[in-house]
Amino acid sequence: MQKVIETARKAGEKILKYYEEEVKVYQKDDNSPLTKADLAAHNIILKALSEIDPDTPVVSEEAEIPPYAERKDWGRFWIVDPLDGTKEFIKGNDEFTVNIALIEHGEPVIGVLYIPVKKELFYARKGEGSFRIEGDGAPEQIFSTPADKSKPLNVAVSRSHQSESLKDDLAQQHIKVKKFIPAGSSLKFCLVAQGIADIYPRTGPTMEWDVAAGDCIYRNSAKEGQHDSPLRYNKKDLKNDGFLIGF
């Protein structure tokens, strides 16, 4: 775990060097944005994982995805988003993260999420709880409880992908909104894991590497055992439909 934490921090520090310069944006085949910072962080993480755990395959947003025929028998693999929130990085709003997770049998068992600008790090291991580290401070365990649908709830929402109809969509599920809390990238999982937000509904698609680290941190923030999560990993299609975290 400590080596993975160090890797996330190292990748984050590299990202910040590009953040302080003029950001040049490229377009990937799916028209999503790509920067030199994404690739630099990718290279750092893959090199480190090859040394930490050389026998375990790695799936990264910035690498070719192995076909399902090859992946389907994997019992264990790392999944990485070297720079989650590239749009936030480009906008300069500080809400981007480094995400590293280990998947075993379809669920995340290790998750590390680092926020380079804030030097804030979250991590979790299955069965051992979820923790937050601020700067060079000591780890602080974080907790969350399942949301109470009978009360108005604080709702974590995407800063880049907010839906105007979200309040109506939630009302149809008998969920009343106390307030929306906007946040970029996978920080929304951390808001729920800390009890700052009650739920995180996502109406649009995500990829498995977008959510794995944050999902692990959320799952293990339960006061006892683990929270349930609708998310599963190493699917034939790595794209997720919408989901709701917090109940």
PyMOL commands that set and color helices and strands:
alter all, ss='L'
color gray80, all
select helices_A, chain A and resi 2-19+36-52+68-71+86-91+166-172+187-193+208-219
alter helices_A, ss='H'
color red, helices_A
select strands_A, chain A and resi 25-27+33-35+58-60+76-84+97-104+107-115+120-125+129-134+140-142+153-158+177-183+200-202+206-207+239-240+243-245
alter strands_A, ss='S'
color yellow, strands_A
deselect
rebuild
show_as cartoon
